[in-house]
């Protein structure tokens, strides 16, 4: 499938990237512990475990990830990616729960009452629409060979997505770097963040780094980048850091950034939003608005993967 470039307006919506701990472990050797059609979710911060039917989970999960202003095909692509991603975690699970979520923070999953509070008078229409879209793609998962894809996704790429091994650890078949140039037209694609010297010292202290030992111009050096432009590692006061560590310490929007020192402050200019691996959610919206189906969207962002229905 070839993607042709058009420019469409994309609505502003702030989406948080998912955490991806232990995602690249193979699924073999683990049997699902959940009852069929149910996800066992640890509800944070309390820690109680809820058994959530798949349909209810997917409605809440998609609502956490995309605004209802997004088109149907983008929402369906998100539903398949989420079902694949969390279905894979369920297969890996050997404990009391499959994964964690914080419904109050709209993190991973939220429930019907919280959506009702958020959407107000639009609740019935929005919930019904999401339910119908989830039903259209029920049980569809992405596979690479016989294994479910670790179907990661992010809010917005830097114009190219990243290979998972460059950002996390290990290779994930079916998730490879691809071009996503339309992301540059999304609101919030570029952002700058100014960090004072004092703020930098406080942020790096937990990492055992003291920037006051060198001049501001000598704090950062030796940037290593991926082919997509994301920073993999860098030297900070002579200590090698993974770029993910710096991003977490400074709350940078993405790993694709440049740095300048201005009047003793550090100015980070970022492109994109999130870790940059897998499907770009704004990219999915762009392609859906351009007339591509959810299957074509998924084929672009997860090259080589195939959709398979678990109920077939």
NORURJO-V569989 format. One record per residue. N is the residue number from 1. D_FIRST is the distance of its C-alpha to the first C-alpha in Angstrom with 2 decimals. Layout:
((N/D_FIRST) (N/D_FIRST))
This chain:
((1/0.00) (2/3.77) (3/6.55) (4/9.73) (5/13.05) (6/15.72) (7/18.87) (8/19.98) (9/23.08) (10/22.77) (11/25.85) (12/27.94) (13/28.19) (14/29.47) (15/27.75) (16/29.02) (17/27.02) (18/27.67) (19/29.96) (20/28.59) (21/31.66) (22/31.45) (23/27.79) (24/26.90) (25/29.47) (26/28.38) (27/28.76) (28/30.80) (29/34.46) (30/34.41) (31/35.04) (32/34.24) (33/37.49) (34/36.50) (35/37.34) (36/34.45) (37/32.67) (38/34.31) (39/33.61) (40/36.72) (41/36.53) (42/39.13) (43/39.98) (44/40.94) (45/43.34) (46/45.69) (47/44.06) (48/44.49) (49/41.96) (50/40.42) (51/38.77) (52/36.01) (53/34.28) (54/30.51) (55/29.92) (56/32.35) (57/30.87) (58/27.30) (59/28.65) (60/30.67) (61/28.00) (62/25.39) (63/28.31) (64/29.10) (65/25.66) (66/24.57) (67/26.75) (68/27.02) (69/26.05) (70/22.40) (71/20.32) (72/19.94) (73/16.24) (74/16.94) (75/20.07) (76/18.53) (77/15.97) (78/19.15) (79/21.09) (80/18.85) (81/18.76) (82/22.52) (83/23.33) (84/21.61) (85/23.29) (86/26.69) (87/26.54) (88/26.20) (89/29.19) (90/31.08) (91/30.60) (92/31.92) (93/34.81) (94/38.22) (95/40.31) (96/41.45) (97/38.27) (98/34.52) (99/33.94) (100/35.62) (101/35.09) (102/37.17) (103/37.02) (104/39.43) (105/37.18) (106/34.01) (107/32.81) (108/30.37) (109/31.93) (110/34.47) (111/36.39) (112/37.25) (113/40.50) (114/38.98) (115/36.17) (116/38.88) (117/40.78) (118/37.81) (119/36.57) (120/40.02) (121/40.17) (122/36.38) (123/36.35) (124/36.44) (125/33.65) (126/31.37) (127/32.16) (128/31.72) (129/28.32) (130/27.08) (131/28.68) (132/26.95) (133/23.47) (134/24.35) (135/25.59) (136/22.29) (137/20.61) (138/23.86) (139/23.82) (140/20.05) (141/19.47) (142/16.87) (143/17.94) (144/17.44) (145/19.51) (146/22.50) (147/22.70) (148/21.59) (149/19.47) (150/21.54) (151/19.20) (152/20.69) (153/19.98) (154/21.69) (155/22.64) (156/21.18) (157/19.90) (158/21.50) (159/18.46) (160/17.03) (161/17.26) (162/19.67) (163/19.95) (164/22.26) (165/24.82) (166/25.44) (167/26.37) (168/27.78) (169/28.93) (170/27.17) (171/23.66) (172/21.44) (173/18.87) (174/15.48) (175/16.28) (176/15.49) (177/15.67) (178/12.63) (179/12.92) (180/13.87) (181/15.88) (182/16.26) (183/18.53) (184/21.16) (185/21.80) (186/22.76) (187/26.52) (188/28.08) (189/25.53) (190/28.57) (191/31.77) (192/34.96) (193/37.44) (194/40.97) (195/42.84) (196/46.55) (197/48.24) (198/50.02) (199/46.86) (200/45.22) (201/48.28) (202/48.25) (203/44.55) (204/44.83) (205/48.15) (206/46.67) (207/44.78) (208/48.12) (209/47.50) (210/50.10) (211/48.84) (212/52.42) (213/53.22) (214/51.40) (215/50.85) (216/47.83) (217/46.28) (218/46.59) (219/45.05) (220/41.43) (221/40.27) (222/38.11) (223/34.69) (224/32.04) (225/28.42) (226/24.98) (227/22.45) (228/20.97) (229/24.50) (230/25.81) (231/29.40) (232/29.97) (233/33.73) (234/36.61) (235/40.37) (236/42.50) (237/46.20) (238/45.75) (239/44.01) (240/40.43) (241/38.29) (242/34.84) (243/33.10) (244/32.54) (245/36.34) (246/36.81) (247/34.15) (248/35.92) (249/39.33) (250/38.58) (251/36.06) (252/33.54) (253/30.37) (254/28.06) (255/28.30) (256/27.07) (257/30.42) (258/32.97) (259/36.70) (260/39.71) (261/43.36) (262/45.16) (263/48.83) (264/48.72) (265/45.69) (266/42.21) (267/39.36) (268/35.88) (269/33.01) (270/29.81) (271/26.19) (272/24.18) (273/25.62) (274/25.75) (275/25.03) (276/21.50) (277/19.99) (278/17.07) (279/15.72) (280/17.15) (281/18.77) (282/19.11) (283/15.50) (284/14.66) (285/17.20) (286/15.87) (287/12.36) (288/14.23) (289/16.60) (290/14.02) (291/13.09) (292/10.19) (293/11.37) (294/12.65) (295/10.51) (296/7.24) (297/9.57) (298/10.81) (299/7.79) (300/7.39) (301/11.17) (302/12.04) (303/10.03) (304/11.34) (305/12.96) (306/13.38) (307/15.05) (308/18.50) (309/21.37) (310/24.61) (311/26.69) (312/25.25))
